[in-house]
Amino acid sequence: MRDTYDEEKGGEEIEEKKKLEVQNGPDPKHPYVRRRLGCPCPALATMINHSYIIDMLKTHGVLEHDASISRWDAGEGDALNPDPQLVSNFLDSIDYPDHVAQQDKMITLDDYALRRSILEKDIIDNRPHQSMTKLHMLGIGEAVLAVKVFEDQRSILAAEPAICARSEWLREW
């Protein structure tokens, strides 16, 4: 939308365009904004900004590794971009007590560790041809980073020594 003011039309062009805008949120001052293409990972974003060719990072065994919580393993699908269904599978696999309301569901490092161990065991049991290298340790660190980024200090769990993040935040990410 142009933000210029047309003296001859008395601003009618701008007003007409504003009428056509879609307000997708409960608050017109803070409407829904579609996520831009790009990377939510600060490390990858930094690499992109310093001229790394990000597409090369999906080469299996460089940084991309199997047993990812949010991405497909090499040969099974897109190993570069997060898959919303894999994220949902992870979040839905967490066993919360029945009395915990949806907005109070938190992810802890234990949840990540359990999911990673299940994914790693699947590789060992069902795909022994895939190597388990020190690169897999990077994946373990990624889980800690994700929880720290989405950490919620307002949670009742924040007083505990465990680090936690709201599960719905990860689903929206």
Secondary structure by P-SEA (a helix, b strand, c coil): ccccccccccaaaaaaaaaacccccccccccccccccccccaaaaaaaaacccccccccccccccccccccccccccccccccaaaaaaaaaacccccccccccccccaaaaaaaaaaaaaaaacccccccccaaaaaaaaaaaaaaaaaccccccccccccccccaaaaaac
